[in-house]
Amino acid sequence: MSQDILLAVTALFGLTIVTAAALRGWQGWLALKVRELETRHAAPMRAEPREIETRGDGTGRIEIADLRERIRKLEAIASGVDL
């Protein structure tokens, strides 16, 4: 009987350790995703169109055109126009 109790307590202790480690990992993963989202949302707001690097292959112009299109859509949404 005492071996069964010892086994149950050991299993419960092991489960507690695994659960705590999993919870800590989950919290770390969530913190990482929050930092990624903050970085994504903060970067476009800081960037001016002239700060975008051009590599000579037209990607800078494409990025600027994409930003202008996003602004146009946001202005349309703000004014209540349906696209």
mmCIF file of the N, C-alpha and C atoms, coordinates in Angstrom:
data_MODEL
# 
_entry.id   MODEL 
# 
loop_
_atom_site.group_PDB 
_atom_site.id 
_atom_site.type_symbol 
_atom_site.label_atom_id 
_atom_site.label_alt_id 
_atom_site.label_comp_id 
_atom_site.label_asym_id 
_atom_site.label_entity_id 
_atom_site.label_seq_id 
_atom_site.pdbx_PDB_ins_code 
_atom_site.Cartn_x 
_atom_site.Cartn_y 
_atom_site.Cartn_z 
_atom_site.occupancy 
_atom_site.B_iso_or_equiv 
_atom_site.pdbx_formal_charge 
_atom_site.auth_seq_id 
_atom_site.auth_comp_id 
_atom_site.auth_asym_id 
_atom_site.auth_atom_id 
_atom_site.pdbx_PDB_model_num 
ATOM 1   N N  . MET A 1 1  ? 0.819   -1.192 0.000   1.00 0.00 ? 1  MET A N  1 
ATOM 2   C CA . MET A 1 1  ? 0.000   0.000  0.000   1.00 0.00 ? 1  MET A CA 1 
ATOM 3   C C  . MET A 1 1  ? 0.866   1.261  0.000   1.00 0.00 ? 1  MET A C  1 
ATOM 4   N N  . SER A 1 2  ? 1.924   1.272  0.771   1.00 0.00 ? 2  SER A N  1 
ATOM 5   C CA . SER A 1 2  ? 2.764   2.459  0.842   1.00 0.00 ? 2  SER A CA 1 
ATOM 6   C C  . SER A 1 2  ? 3.509   2.681  -0.471  1.00 0.00 ? 2  SER A C  1 
ATOM 7   N N  . GLN A 1 3  ? 3.814   1.591  -1.199  1.00 0.00 ? 3  GLN A N  1 
ATOM 8   C CA . GLN A 1 3  ? 4.465   1.741  -2.492  1.00 0.00 ? 3  GLN A CA 1 
ATOM 9   C C  . GLN A 1 3  ? 3.522   2.398  -3.495  1.00 0.00 ? 3  GLN A C  1 
ATOM 10  N N  . ASP A 1 4  ? 2.229   2.069  -3.410  1.00 0.00 ? 4  ASP A N  1 
ATOM 11  C CA . ASP A 1 4  ? 1.255   2.688  -4.311  1.00 0.00 ? 4  ASP A CA 1 
ATOM 12  C C  . ASP A 1 4  ? 1.133   4.181  -4.044  1.00 0.00 ? 4  ASP A C  1 
ATOM 13  N N  . ILE A 1 5  ? 1.135   4.550  -2.778  1.00 0.00 ? 5  ILE A N  1 
ATOM 14  C CA . ILE A 1 5  ? 1.046   5.963  -2.417  1.00 0.00 ? 5  ILE A CA 1 
ATOM 15  C C  . ILE A 1 5  ? 2.305   6.699  -2.860  1.00 0.00 ? 5  ILE A C  1 
ATOM 16  N N  . LEU A 1 6  ? 3.457   6.074  -2.642  1.00 0.00 ? 6  LEU A N  1 
ATOM 17  C CA . LEU A 1 6  ? 4.721   6.679  -3.057  1.00 0.00 ? 6  LEU A CA 1 
ATOM 18  C C  . LEU A 1 6  ? 4.761   6.859  -4.570  1.00 0.00 ? 6  LEU A C  1 
ATOM 19  N N  . LEU A 1 7  ? 4.290   5.882  -5.294  1.00 0.00 ? 7  LEU A N  1 
ATOM 20  C CA . LEU A 1 7  ? 4.243   5.968  -6.753  1.00 0.00 ? 7  LEU A CA 1 
ATOM 21  C C  . LEU A 1 7  ? 3.286   7.080  -7.201  1.00 0.00 ? 7  LEU A C  1 
ATOM 22  N N  . ALA A 1 8  ? 2.133   7.187  -6.554  1.00 0.00 ? 8  ALA A N  1 
ATOM 23  C CA . ALA A 1 8  ? 1.165   8.225  -6.894  1.00 0.00 ? 8  ALA A CA 1 
ATOM 24  C C  . ALA A 1 8  ? 1.724   9.619  -6.602  1.00 0.00 ? 8  ALA A C  1 
ATOM 25  N N  . VAL A 1 9  ? 2.384   9.768  -5.466  1.00 0.00 ? 9  VAL A N  1 
ATOM 26  C CA . VAL A 1 9  ? 2.956   11.064 -5.107  1.00 0.00 ? 9  VAL A CA 1 
ATOM 27  C C  . VAL A 1 9  ? 4.082   11.425 -6.072  1.00 0.00 ? 9  VAL A C  1 
ATOM 28  N N  . THR A 1 10 ? 4.904   10.454 -6.429  1.00 0.00 ? 10 THR A N  1 
ATOM 29  C CA . THR A 1 10 ? 5.993   10.698 -7.383  1.00 0.00 ? 10 THR A CA 1 
ATOM 30  C C  . THR A 1 10 ? 5.438   11.085 -8.745  1.00 0.00 ? 10 THR A C  1 
ATOM 31  N N  . ALA A 1 11 ? 4.403   10.390 -9.189  1.00 0.00 ? 11 ALA A N  1 
ATOM 32  C CA . ALA A 1 11 ? 3.782   10.709 -10.478 1.00 0.00 ? 11 ALA A CA 1 
ATOM 33  C C  . ALA A 1 11 ? 3.167   12.106 -10.448 1.00 0.00 ? 11 ALA A C  1 
ATOM 34  N N  . LEU A 1 12 ? 2.515   12.437 -9.353  1.00 0.00 ? 12 LEU A N  1 
ATOM 35  C CA . LEU A 1 12 ? 1.920   13.768 -9.216  1.00 0.00 ? 12 LEU A CA 1 
ATOM 36  C C  . LEU A 1 12 ? 2.998   14.849 -9.212  1.00 0.00 ? 12 LEU A C  1 
ATOM 37  N N  . PHE A 1 13 ? 4.098   14.596 -8.535  1.00 0.00 ? 13 PHE A N  1 
ATOM 38  C CA . PHE A 1 13 ? 5.209   15.539 -8.500  1.00 0.00 ? 13 PHE A CA 1 
ATOM 39  C C  . PHE A 1 13 ? 5.804   15.709 -9.901  1.00 0.00 ? 13 PHE A C  1 
ATOM 40  N N  . GLY A 1 14 ? 5.995   14.617 -10.607 1.00 0.00 ? 14 GLY A N  1 
ATOM 41  C CA . GLY A 1 14 ? 6.509   14.680 -11.972 1.00 0.00 ? 14 GLY A CA 1 
ATOM 42  C C  . GLY A 1 14 ? 5.569   15.430 -12.892 1.00 0.00 ? 14 GLY A C  1 
ATOM 43  N N  . LEU A 1 15 ? 4.281   15.186 -12.764 1.00 0.00 ? 15 LEU A N  1 
ATOM 44  C CA . LEU A 1 15 ? 3.287   15.888 -13.570 1.00 0.00 ? 15 LEU A CA 1 
ATOM 45  C C  . LEU A 1 15 ? 3.295   17.380 -13.268 1.00 0.00 ? 15 LEU A C  1 
ATOM 46  N N  . THR A 1 16 ? 3.479   17.735 -12.011 1.00 0.00 ? 16 THR A N  1 
ATOM 47  C CA . THR A 1 16 ? 3.549   19.138 -11.615 1.00 0.00 ? 16 THR A CA 1 
ATOM 48  C C  . THR A 1 16 ? 4.761   19.816 -12.251 1.00 0.00 ? 16 THR A C  1 
ATOM 49  N N  . ILE A 1 17 ? 5.886   19.147 -12.262 1.00 0.00 ? 17 ILE A N  1 
ATOM 50  C CA . ILE A 1 17 ? 7.099   19.712 -12.869 1.00 0.00 ? 17 ILE A CA 1 
ATOM 51  C C  . ILE A 1 17 ? 6.915   19.897 -14.371 1.00 0.00 ? 17 ILE A C  1 
ATOM 52  N N  . VAL A 1 18 ? 6.363   18.891 -15.038 1.00 0.00 ? 18 VAL A N  1 
ATOM 53  C CA . VAL A 1 18 ? 6.144   18.978 -16.485 1.00 0.00 ? 18 VAL A CA 1 
ATOM 54  C C  . VAL A 1 18 ? 5.148   20.092 -16.803 1.00 0.00 ? 18 VAL A C  1 
ATOM 55  N N  . THR A 1 19 ? 4.098   20.206 -16.027 1.00 0.00 ? 19 THR A N  1 
ATOM 56  C CA . THR A 1 19 ? 3.098   21.254 -16.240 1.00 0.00 ? 19 THR A CA 1 
ATOM 57  C C  . THR A 1 19 ? 3.700   22.641 -16.031 1.00 0.00 ? 19 THR A C  1 
ATOM 58  N N  . ALA A 1 20 ? 4.508   22.806 -14.998 1.00 0.00 ? 20 ALA A N  1 
ATOM 59  C CA . ALA A 1 20 ? 5.148   24.103 -14.744 1.00 0.00 ? 20 ALA A CA 1 
ATOM 60  C C  . ALA A 1 20 ? 6.103   24.470 -15.876 1.00 0.00 ? 20 ALA A C  1 
ATOM 61  N N  . ALA A 1 21 ? 6.857   23.491 -16.368 1.00 0.00 ? 21 ALA A N  1 
ATOM 62  C CA . ALA A 1 21 ? 7.775   23.759 -17.476 1.00 0.00 ? 21 ALA A CA 1 
ATOM 63  C C  . ALA A 1 21 ? 7.004   24.127 -18.744 1.00 0.00 ? 21 ALA A C  1 
ATOM 64  N N  . ALA A 1 22 ? 5.914   23.419 -19.002 1.00 0.00 ? 22 ALA A N  1 
ATOM 65  C CA . ALA A 1 22 ? 5.099   23.723 -20.179 1.00 0.00 ? 22 ALA A CA 1 
ATOM 66  C C  . ALA A 1 22 ? 4.481   25.115 -20.071 1.00 0.00 ? 22 ALA A C  1 
ATOM 67  N N  . LEU A 1 23 ? 4.012   25.467 -18.899 1.00 0.00 ? 23 LEU A N  1 
ATOM 68  C CA . LEU A 1 23 ? 3.426   26.796 -18.694 1.00 0.00 ? 23 LEU A CA 1 
ATOM 69  C C  . LEU A 1 23 ? 4.468   27.885 -18.880 1.00 0.00 ? 23 LEU A C  1 
ATOM 70  N N  . ARG A 1 24 ? 5.659   27.663 -18.376 1.00 0.00 ? 24 ARG A N  1 
ATOM 71  C CA . ARG A 1 24 ? 6.726   28.654 -18.546 1.00 0.00 ? 24 ARG A CA 1 
ATOM 72  C C  . ARG A 1 24 ? 7.105   28.793 -20.017 1.00 0.00 ? 24 ARG A C  1 
ATOM 73  N N  . GLY A 1 25 ? 7.155   27.686 -20.723 1.00 0.00 ? 25 GLY A N  1 
ATOM 74  C CA . GLY A 1 25 ? 7.438   27.738 -22.153 1.00 0.00 ? 25 GLY A CA 1 
ATOM 75  C C  . GLY A 1 25 ? 6.345   28.465 -22.918 1.00 0.00 ? 25 GLY A C  1 
ATOM 76  N N  . TRP A 1 26 ? 5.099   28.223 -22.568 1.00 0.00 ? 26 TRP A N  1 
ATOM 77  C CA . TRP A 1 26 ? 3.971   28.887 -23.206 1.00 0.00 ? 26 TRP A CA 1 
ATOM 78  C C  . TRP A 1 26 ? 4.045   30.394 -22.984 1.00 0.00 ? 26 TRP A C  1 
ATOM 79  N N  . GLN A 1 27 ? 4.345   30.804 -21.757 1.00 0.00 ? 27 GLN A N  1 
ATOM 80  C CA . GLN A 1 27 ? 4.449   32.230 -21.461 1.00 0.00 ? 27 GLN A CA 1 
ATOM 81  C C  . GLN A 1 27 ? 5.598   32.865 -22.233 1.00 0.00 ? 27 GLN A C  1 
ATOM 82  N N  . GLY A 1 28 ? 6.699   32.154 -22.363 1.00 0.00 ? 28 GLY A N  1 
ATOM 83  C CA . GLY A 1 28 ? 7.820   32.659 -23.150 1.00 0.00 ? 28 GLY A CA 1 
ATOM 84  C C  . GLY A 1 28 ? 7.455   32.804 -24.612 1.00 0.00 ? 28 GLY A C  1 
ATOM 85  N N  . TRP A 1 29 ? 6.719   31.828 -25.142 1.00 0.00 ? 29 TRP A N  1 
ATOM 86  C CA . TRP A 1 29 ? 6.301   31.884 -26.539 1.00 0.00 ? 29 TRP A CA 1 
ATOM 87  C C  . TRP A 1 29 ? 5.346   33.057 -26.762 1.00 0.00 ? 29 TRP A C  1 
ATOM 88  N N  . LEU A 1 30 ? 4.431   33.258 -25.832 1.00 0.00 ? 30 LEU A N  1 
ATOM 89  C CA . LEU A 1 30 ? 3.512   34.392 -25.942 1.00 0.00 ? 30 LEU A CA 1 
ATOM 90  C C  . LEU A 1 30 ? 4.267   35.714 -25.879 1.00 0.00 ? 30 LEU A C  1 
ATOM 91  N N  . ALA A 1 31 ? 5.243   35.821 -25.000 1.00 0.00 ? 31 ALA A N  1 
ATOM 92  C CA . ALA A 1 31 ? 6.047   37.047 -24.916 1.00 0.00 ? 31 ALA A CA 1 
ATOM 93  C C  . ALA A 1 31 ? 6.791   37.297 -26.225 1.00 0.00 ? 31 ALA A C  1 
ATOM 94  N N  . LEU A 1 32 ? 7.299   36.225 -26.829 1.00 0.00 ? 32 LEU A N  1 
ATOM 95  C CA . LEU A 1 32 ? 7.981   36.362 -28.117 1.00 0.00 ? 32 LEU A CA 1 
ATOM 96  C C  . LEU A 1 32 ? 7.027   36.874 -29.189 1.00 0.00 ? 32 LEU A C  1 
ATOM 97  N N  . LYS A 1 33 ? 5.822   36.325 -29.242 1.00 0.00 ? 33 LYS A N  1 
ATOM 98  C CA . LYS A 1 33 ? 4.851   36.753 -30.245 1.00 0.00 ? 33 LYS A CA 1 
ATOM 99  C C  . LYS A 1 33 ? 4.414   38.199 -30.012 1.00 0.00 ? 33 LYS A C  1 
ATOM 100 N N  . VAL A 1 34 ? 4.295   38.613 -28.767 1.00 0.00 ? 34 VAL A N  1 
ATOM 101 C CA . VAL A 1 34 ? 3.939   40.000 -28.463 1.00 0.00 ? 34 VAL A CA 1 
ATOM 102 C C  . VAL A 1 34 ? 5.034   40.935 -28.956 1.00 0.00 ? 34 VAL A C  1 
ATOM 103 N N  . ARG A 1 35 ? 6.306   40.562 -28.721 1.00 0.00 ? 35 ARG A N  1 
ATOM 104 C CA . ARG A 1 35 ? 7.411   41.383 -29.217 1.00 0.00 ? 35 ARG A CA 1 
ATOM 105 C C  . ARG A 1 35 ? 7.425   41.442 -30.740 1.00 0.00 ? 35 ARG A C  1 
ATOM 106 N N  . GLU A 1 36 ? 7.123   40.321 -31.403 1.00 0.00 ? 36 GLU A N  1 
ATOM 107 C CA . GLU A 1 36 ? 7.078   40.319 -32.867 1.00 0.00 ? 36 GLU A CA 1 
ATOM 108 C C  . GLU A 1 36 ? 5.983   41.246 -33.380 1.00 0.00 ? 36 GLU A C  1 
ATOM 109 N N  . LEU A 1 37 ? 4.816   41.198 -32.746 1.00 0.00 ? 37 LEU A N  1 
ATOM 110 C CA . LEU A 1 37 ? 3.713   42.071 -33.161 1.00 0.00 ? 37 LEU A CA 1 
ATOM 111 C C  . LEU A 1 37 ? 4.048   43.539 -32.914 1.00 0.00 ? 37 LEU A C  1 
ATOM 112 N N  . GLU A 1 38 ? 4.659   43.832 -31.779 1.00 0.00 ? 38 GLU A N  1 
ATOM 113 C CA . GLU A 1 38 ? 5.038   45.217 -31.501 1.00 0.00 ? 38 GLU A CA 1 
ATOM 114 C C  . GLU A 1 38 ? 6.061   45.713 -32.518 1.00 0.00 ? 38 GLU A C  1 
ATOM 115 N N  . THR A 1 39 ? 6.990   44.853 -32.896 1.00 0.00 ? 39 THR A N  1 
ATOM 116 C CA . THR A 1 39 ? 8.003   45.225 -33.871 1.00 0.00 ? 39 THR A CA 1 
ATOM 117 C C  . THR A 1 39 ? 7.377   45.467 -35.236 1.00 0.00 ? 39 THR A C  1 
ATOM 118 N N  . ARG A 1 40 ? 6.457   44.604 -35.631 1.00 0.00 ? 40 ARG A N  1 
ATOM 119 C CA . ARG A 1 40 ? 5.793   44.757 -36.931 1.00 0.00 ? 40 ARG A CA 1 
ATOM 120 C C  . ARG A 1 40 ? 4.986   46.042 -37.004 1.00 0.00 ? 40 ARG A C  1 
ATOM 121 N N  . HIS A 1 41 ? 4.262   46.357 -35.920 1.00 0.00 ? 41 HIS A N  1 
ATOM 122 C CA . HIS A 1 41 ? 3.402   47.535 -35.946 1.00 0.00 ? 41 HIS A CA 1 
ATOM 123 C C  . HIS A 1 41 ? 4.181   48.823 -35.736 1.00 0.00 ? 41 HIS A C  1 
ATOM 124 N N  . ALA A 1 42 ? 5.301   48.752 -35.044 1.00 0.00 ? 42 ALA A N  1 
ATOM 125 C CA . ALA A 1 42 ? 6.074   49.955 -34.773 1.00 0.00 ? 42 ALA A CA 1 
ATOM 126 C C  . ALA A 1 42 ? 6.938   50.341 -35.972 1.00 0.00 ? 42 ALA A C  1 
ATOM 127 N N  . ALA A 1 43 ? 7.436   49.382 -36.714 1.00 0.00 ? 43 ALA A N  1 
ATOM 128 C CA . ALA A 1 43 ? 8.351   49.671 -37.823 1.00 0.00 ? 43 ALA A CA 1 
ATOM 129 C C  . ALA A 1 43 ? 7.707   50.499 -38.935 1.00 0.00 ? 43 ALA A C  1 
ATOM 130 N N  . PRO A 1 44 ? 6.509   50.167 -39.439 1.00 0.00 ? 44 PRO A N  1 
ATOM 131 C CA . PRO A 1 44 ? 5.940   50.991 -40.513 1.00 0.00 ? 44 PRO A CA 1 
ATOM 132 C C  . PRO A 1 44 ? 5.608   52.411 -40.066 1.00 0.00 ? 44 PRO A C  1 
ATOM 133 N N  . MET A 1 45 ? 5.289   52.611 -38.801 1.00 0.00 ? 45 MET A N  1 
ATOM 134 C CA . MET A 1 45 ? 4.941   53.940 -38.329 1.00 0.00 ? 45 MET A CA 1 
ATOM 135 C C  . MET A 1 45 ? 6.173   54.830 -38.245 1.00 0.00 ? 45 MET A C  1 
ATOM 136 N N  . ARG A 1 46 ? 7.353   54.238 -37.993 1.00 0.00 ? 46 ARG A N  1 
ATOM 137 C CA . ARG A 1 46 ? 8.577   55.030 -37.895 1.00 0.00 ? 46 ARG A CA 1 
ATOM 138 C C  . ARG A 1 46 ? 9.168   55.323 -39.259 1.00 0.00 ? 46 ARG A C  1 
ATOM 139 N N  . ALA A 1 47 ? 8.913   54.449 -40.216 1.00 0.00 ? 47 ALA A N  1 
ATOM 140 C CA . ALA A 1 47 ? 9.588   54.567 -41.510 1.00 0.00 ? 47 ALA A CA 1 
ATOM 141 C C  . ALA A 1 47 ? 8.950   55.657 -42.357 1.00 0.00 ? 47 ALA A C  1 
ATOM 142 N N  . GLU A 1 48 ? 9.777   56.505 -42.863 1.00 0.00 ? 48 GLU A N  1 
ATOM 143 C CA . GLU A 1 48 ? 9.371   57.495 -43.843 1.00 0.00 ? 48 GLU A CA 1 
ATOM 144 C C  . GLU A 1 48 ? 9.628   56.892 -45.220 1.00 0.00 ? 48 GLU A C  1 
ATOM 145 N N  . PRO A 1 49 ? 8.871   57.270 -46.243 1.00 0.00 ? 49 PRO A N  1 
ATOM 146 C CA . PRO A 1 49 ? 9.113   56.685 -47.570 1.00 0.00 ? 49 PRO A CA 1 
ATOM 147 C C  . PRO A 1 49 ? 10.537  56.880 -48.066 1.00 0.00 ? 49 PRO A C  1 
ATOM 148 N N  . ARG A 1 50 ? 11.179  57.979 -47.708 1.00 0.00 ? 50 ARG A N  1 
ATOM 149 C CA . ARG A 1 50 ? 12.543  58.202 -48.195 1.00 0.00 ? 50 ARG A CA 1 
ATOM 150 C C  . ARG A 1 50 ? 13.570  57.372 -47.429 1.00 0.00 ? 50 ARG A C  1 
ATOM 151 N N  . GLU A 1 51 ? 13.166  56.757 -46.297 1.00 0.00 ? 51 GLU A N  1 
ATOM 152 C CA . GLU A 1 51 ? 14.075  55.917 -45.529 1.00 0.00 ? 51 GLU A CA 1 
ATOM 153 C C  . GLU A 1 51 ? 14.136  54.490 -46.069 1.00 0.00 ? 51 GLU A C  1 
ATOM 154 N N  . ILE A 1 52 ? 13.245  54.144 -46.968 1.00 0.00 ? 52 ILE A N  1 
ATOM 155 C CA . ILE A 1 52 ? 13.238  52.798 -47.522 1.00 0.00 ? 52 ILE A CA 1 
ATOM 156 C C  . ILE A 1 52 ? 14.414  52.662 -48.474 1.00 0.00 ? 52 ILE A C  1 
ATOM 157 N N  . GLU A 1 53 ? 15.197  51.617 -48.254 1.00 0.00 ? 53 GLU A N  1 
ATOM 158 C CA . GLU A 1 53 ? 16.386  51.437 -49.078 1.00 0.00 ? 53 GLU A CA 1 
ATOM 159 C C  . GLU A 1 53 ? 15.989  50.945 -50.465 1.00 0.00 ? 53 GLU A C  1 
ATOM 160 N N  . THR A 1 54 ? 16.614  51.514 -51.449 1.00 0.00 ? 54 THR A N  1 
ATOM 161 C CA . THR A 1 54 ? 16.387  51.042 -52.808 1.00 0.00 ? 54 THR A CA 1 
ATOM 162 C C  . THR A 1 54 ? 17.606  50.269 -53.257 1.00 0.00 ? 54 THR A C  1 
ATOM 163 N N  . ARG A 1 55 ? 17.365  49.140 -53.883 1.00 0.00 ? 55 ARG A N  1 
ATOM 164 C CA . ARG A 1 55 ? 18.462  48.293 -54.315 1.00 0.00 ? 55 ARG A CA 1 
ATOM 165 C C  . ARG A 1 55 ? 18.673  48.365 -55.814 1.00 0.00 ? 55 ARG A C  1 
ATOM 166 N N  . GLY A 1 56 ? 17.974  49.248 -56.475 1.00 0.00 ? 56 GLY A N  1 
ATOM 167 C CA . GLY A 1 56 ? 18.159  49.380 -57.904 1.00 0.00 ? 56 GLY A CA 1 
ATOM 168 C C  . GLY A 1 56 ? 17.272  48.457 -58.723 1.00 0.00 ? 56 GLY A C  1 
ATOM 169 N N  . ASP A 1 57 ? 16.588  47.540 -58.063 1.00 0.00 ? 57 ASP A N  1 
ATOM 170 C CA . ASP A 1 57 ? 15.717  46.637 -58.819 1.00 0.00 ? 57 ASP A CA 1 
ATOM 171 C C  . ASP A 1 57 ? 14.245  47.022 -58.704 1.00 0.00 ? 57 ASP A C  1 
ATOM 172 N N  . GLY A 1 58 ? 13.961  48.175 -58.154 1.00 0.00 ? 58 GLY A N  1 
ATOM 173 C CA . GLY A 1 58 ? 12.591  48.670 -58.100 1.00 0.00 ? 58 GLY A CA 1 
ATOM 174 C C  . GLY A 1 58 ? 11.820  48.263 -56.858 1.00 0.00 ? 58 GLY A C  1 
ATOM 175 N N  . THR A 1 59 ? 12.434  47.539 -55.939 1.00 0.00 ? 59 THR A N  1 
ATOM 176 C CA . THR A 1 59 ? 11.695  47.114 -54.749 1.00 0.00 ? 59 THR A CA 1 
ATOM 177 C C  . THR A 1 59 ? 11.304  48.288 -53.872 1.00 0.00 ? 59 THR A C  1 
ATOM 178 N N  . GLY A 1 60 ? 12.139  49.326 -53.831 1.00 0.00 ? 60 GLY A N  1 
ATOM 179 C CA . GLY A 1 60 ? 11.788  50.505 -53.037 1.00 0.00 ? 60 GLY A CA 1 
ATOM 180 C C  . GLY A 1 60 ? 10.538  51.165 -53.570 1.00 0.00 ? 60 GLY A C  1 
ATOM 181 N N  . ARG A 1 61 ? 10.437  51.261 -54.881 1.00 0.00 ? 61 ARG A N  1 
ATOM 182 C CA . ARG A 1 61 ? 9.230   51.852 -55.479 1.00 0.00 ? 61 ARG A CA 1 
ATOM 183 C C  . ARG A 1 61 ? 8.013   50.973 -55.236 1.00 0.00 ? 61 ARG A C  1 
ATOM 184 N N  . ILE A 1 62 ? 8.215   49.671 -55.282 1.00 0.00 ? 62 ILE A N  1 
ATOM 185 C CA . ILE A 1 62 ? 7.103   48.753 -55.042 1.00 0.00 ? 62 ILE A CA 1 
ATOM 186 C C  . ILE A 1 62 ? 6.626   48.897 -53.601 1.00 0.00 ? 62 ILE A C  1 
ATOM 187 N N  . GLU A 1 63 ? 7.571   48.998 -52.661 1.00 0.00 ? 63 GLU A N  1 
ATOM 188 C CA . GLU A 1 63 ? 7.200   49.165 -51.257 1.00 0.00 ? 63 GLU A CA 1 
ATOM 189 C C  . GLU A 1 63 ? 6.461   50.480 -51.037 1.00 0.00 ? 63 GLU A C  1 
ATOM 190 N N  . ILE A 1 64 ? 6.929   51.542 -51.661 1.00 0.00 ? 64 ILE A N  1 
ATOM 191 C CA . ILE A 1 64 ? 6.258   52.842 -51.528 1.00 0.00 ? 64 ILE A CA 1 
ATOM 192 C C  . ILE A 1 64 ? 4.860   52.777 -52.129 1.00 0.00 ? 64 ILE A C  1 
ATOM 193 N N  . ALA A 1 65 ? 4.733   52.127 -53.292 1.00 0.00 ? 65 ALA A N  1 
ATOM 194 C CA . ALA A 1 65 ? 3.410   51.988 -53.913 1.00 0.00 ? 65 ALA A CA 1 
ATOM 195 C C  . ALA A 1 65 ? 2.483   51.175 -53.014 1.00 0.00 ? 65 ALA A C  1 
ATOM 196 N N  . ASP A 1 66 ? 3.034   50.145 -52.382 1.00 0.00 ? 66 ASP A N  1 
ATOM 197 C CA . ASP A 1 66 ? 2.231   49.336 -51.468 1.00 0.00 ? 66 ASP A CA 1 
ATOM 198 C C  . ASP A 1 66 ? 1.776   50.163 -50.275 1.00 0.00 ? 66 ASP A C  1 
ATOM 199 N N  . LEU A 1 67 ? 2.675   50.967 -49.725 1.00 0.00 ? 67 LEU A N  1 
ATOM 200 C CA . LEU A 1 67 ? 2.295   51.830 -48.602 1.00 0.00 ? 67 LEU A CA 1 
ATOM 201 C C  . LEU A 1 67 ? 1.235   52.846 -49.013 1.00 0.00 ? 67 LEU A C  1 
ATOM 202 N N  . ARG A 1 68 ? 1.368   53.404 -50.202 1.00 0.00 ? 68 ARG A N  1 
ATOM 203 C CA . ARG A 1 68 ? 0.360   54.362 -50.675 1.00 0.00 ? 68 ARG A CA 1 
ATOM 204 C C  . ARG A 1 68 ? -0.996  53.686 -50.855 1.00 0.00 ? 68 ARG A C  1 
ATOM 205 N N  . GLU A 1 69 ? -0.983  52.460 -51.353 1.00 0.00 ? 69 GLU A N  1 
ATOM 206 C CA . GLU A 1 69 ? -2.241  51.716 -51.534 1.00 0.00 ? 69 GLU A CA 1 
ATOM 207 C C  . GLU A 1 69 ? -2.892  51.442 -50.179 1.00 0.00 ? 69 GLU A C  1 
ATOM 208 N N  . ARG A 1 70 ? -2.075  51.073 -49.190 1.00 0.00 ? 70 ARG A N  1 
ATOM 209 C CA . ARG A 1 70 ? -2.624  50.847 -47.850 1.00 0.00 ? 70 ARG A CA 1 
ATOM 210 C C  . ARG A 1 70 ? -3.223  52.120 -47.282 1.00 0.00 ? 70 ARG A C  1 
ATOM 211 N N  . ILE A 1 71 ? -2.537  53.230 -47.464 1.00 0.00 ? 71 ILE A N  1 
ATOM 212 C CA . ILE A 1 71 ? -3.050  54.511 -46.968 1.00 0.00 ? 71 ILE A CA 1 
ATOM 213 C C  . ILE A 1 71 ? -4.359  54.857 -47.667 1.00 0.00 ? 71 ILE A C  1 
ATOM 214 N N  . ARG A 1 72 ? -4.425  54.642 -48.984 1.00 0.00 ? 72 ARG A N  1 
ATOM 215 C CA . ARG A 1 72 ? -5.646  54.928 -49.733 1.00 0.00 ? 72 ARG A CA 1 
ATOM 216 C C  . ARG A 1 72 ? -6.811  54.095 -49.197 1.00 0.00 ? 72 ARG A C  1 
ATOM 217 N N  . LYS A 1 73 ? -6.550  52.812 -48.921 1.00 0.00 ? 73 LYS A N  1 
ATOM 218 C CA . LYS A 1 73 ? -7.603  51.948 -48.392 1.00 0.00 ? 73 LYS A CA 1 
ATOM 219 C C  . LYS A 1 73 ? -8.033  52.387 -47.000 1.00 0.00 ? 73 LYS A C  1 
ATOM 220 N N  . LEU A 1 74 ? -7.061  52.747 -46.151 1.00 0.00 ? 74 LEU A N  1 
ATOM 221 C CA . LEU A 1 74 ? -7.410  53.202 -44.813 1.00 0.00 ? 74 LEU A CA 1 
ATOM 222 C C  . LEU A 1 74 ? -8.208  54.505 -44.849 1.00 0.00 ? 74 LEU A C  1 
ATOM 223 N N  . GLU A 1 75 ? -7.856  55.415 -45.740 1.00 0.00 ? 75 GLU A N  1 
ATOM 224 C CA . GLU A 1 75 ? -8.611  56.656 -45.882 1.00 0.00 ? 75 GLU A CA 1 
ATOM 225 C C  . GLU A 1 75 ? -10.012 56.367 -46.366 1.00 0.00 ? 75 GLU A C  1 
ATOM 226 N N  . ALA A 1 76 ? -10.167 55.403 -47.267 1.00 0.00 ? 76 ALA A N  1 
ATOM 227 C CA . ALA A 1 76 ? -11.495 55.037 -47.761 1.00 0.00 ? 76 ALA A CA 1 
ATOM 228 C C  . ALA A 1 76 ? -12.332 54.443 -46.638 1.00 0.00 ? 76 ALA A C  1 
ATOM 229 N N  . ILE A 1 77 ? -11.727 53.609 -45.828 1.00 0.00 ? 77 ILE A N  1 
ATOM 230 C CA . ILE A 1 77 ? -12.446 53.029 -44.687 1.00 0.00 ? 77 ILE A CA 1 
ATOM 231 C C  . ILE A 1 77 ? -12.844 54.115 -43.715 1.00 0.00 ? 77 ILE A C  1 
ATOM 232 N N  . ALA A 1 78 ? -11.920 55.049 -43.438 1.00 0.00 ? 78 ALA A N  1 
ATOM 233 C CA . ALA A 1 78 ? -12.213 56.130 -42.485 1.00 0.00 ? 78 ALA A CA 1 
ATOM 234 C C  . ALA A 1 78 ? -13.346 57.025 -42.981 1.00 0.00 ? 78 ALA A C  1 
ATOM 235 N N  . SER A 1 79 ? -13.434 57.233 -44.295 1.00 0.00 ? 79 SER A N  1 
ATOM 236 C CA . SER A 1 79 ? -14.479 58.107 -44.809 1.00 0.00 ? 79 SER A CA 1 
ATOM 237 C C  . SER A 1 79 ? -15.785 57.345 -45.061 1.00 0.00 ? 79 SER A C  1 
ATOM 238 N N  . GLY A 1 80 ? -15.755 56.034 -44.879 1.00 0.00 ? 80 GLY A N  1 
ATOM 239 C CA . GLY A 1 80 ? -16.973 55.250 -45.014 1.00 0.00 ? 80 GLY A CA 1 
ATOM 240 C C  . GLY A 1 80 ? -17.266 54.778 -46.433 1.00 0.00 ? 80 GLY A C  1 
ATOM 241 N N  . VAL A 1 81 ? -16.300 54.883 -47.317 1.00 0.00 ? 81 VAL A N  1 
ATOM 242 C CA . VAL A 1 81 ? -16.472 54.443 -48.705 1.00 0.00 ? 81 VAL A CA 1 
ATOM 243 C C  . VAL A 1 81 ? -16.240 52.946 -48.757 1.00 0.00 ? 81 VAL A C  1 
ATOM 244 N N  . ASP A 1 82 ? -17.120 52.236 -49.428 1.00 0.00 ? 82 ASP A N  1 
ATOM 245 C CA . ASP A 1 82 ? -16.967 50.786 -49.574 1.00 0.00 ? 82 ASP A CA 1 
ATOM 246 C C  . ASP A 1 82 ? -16.128 50.482 -50.804 1.00 0.00 ? 82 ASP A C  1 
ATOM 247 N N  . LEU A 1 83 ? -15.070 49.711 -50.641 1.00 0.00 ? 83 LEU A N  1 
ATOM 248 C CA . LEU A 1 83 ? -14.197 49.385 -51.769 1.00 0.00 ? 83 LEU A CA 1 
ATOM 249 C C  . LEU A 1 83 ? -14.721 48.212 -52.544 1.00 0.00 ? 83 LEU A C  1 
# 
